[in-house]
Amino acid sequence: MKSGKWQATVRNRIGDRFSESFPLKAQARAWGIEMETQFARGGMRDPRAGEVSFCEWHDRWWNARIVEPHTLRGDASNIKNHVMPYWADWEMRSITRMDVQSWIRTLVEKGAGAAAIKRAYNLTSSMMRAAVDDDVIAVSPCRSIDLPTIAVKPPQWFTLDQAQSILDELPAPWRTMCLLGFYTGLRWGELTGLHRHRIDTRRARLFVVEVNSKSGIKEYPKSSKSRREVPLPPHVLDALERHIHRLDRDAVVFTTITKGRTGRLLADSNWRRQTWWPTVEASYYFDTDGEQQLVPHYPPHSMRHTCASWLVQKGVSLYEVQHLLGHESFQTTQRYAHLQPDAHKAVLGAWERMEAPLTVAA
């Protein structure tokens, strides 16, 4: 070629021509041999497939996805804000691993949160894996990418006095539901999706099967480990039996009570606004100095954290807590490790065994 490069041209079985240029003759020859071999085996992808733009491929990928509606809404917002502004006009074949890393750096510099960046990256990586599977590109550029660390916040939990204050302040119809939340650690969807026939009063157990979601009741839990059996303390079972004795076998245990709208599935946002937050804002407890304080402004999900925290403080193993709460990953449960009674026993014991500890003058 006039440019000084070497060009290799091959034809597939139906006569289509494909050409590539290389700085070295040996590279052009090697490429041609490799392409002819793959054509002969019937495994050669169309080199022009990678010319499709990121935006075009996103549309194809998006329309083929099978995910929950609320997940789609969150993903759509993330892609609109963090993915498309950068990648929309790129050709799929031109995106390299370093380009992806540079994009992550750009998001960090713009002040995007670590969680949002991780979600954007995971969505982009999923698109790229699908492109590889569909022979649009040969290899995904989303590999060995450094992401910003997501800071893990310690779980927010109520003390016994704080939880009791909330129960006392709650309107009577909701006391049993929250008592159950504090002593079982059920997720909101599990708590408000509980059916009467999933409660085994003879064995003092309940079974997590159905969940209440934004799309209604579903017959599968959040993850494979979420379908589980949960023990009920005697006083919680007594309260629950009083609540359910008039319910039909297949009825949902906790539903709306508003006049003219009774018996409907509870909506998280409405229940928080109308019941939970007014209750928390009116609840007080006495601290260790005997001073009256407002209960911490924690959301309903903190009942789940409270259950786990109380159990760990009483010596229940993290593995048992993981099973009770239905955590898919043990790492999630390890957030409560610092609450274990012997969490710092070895460290403190080591200091006590020192023969001559450091001192300062009084």
Disulfide bonds with the S-S distance in Angstrom:
none
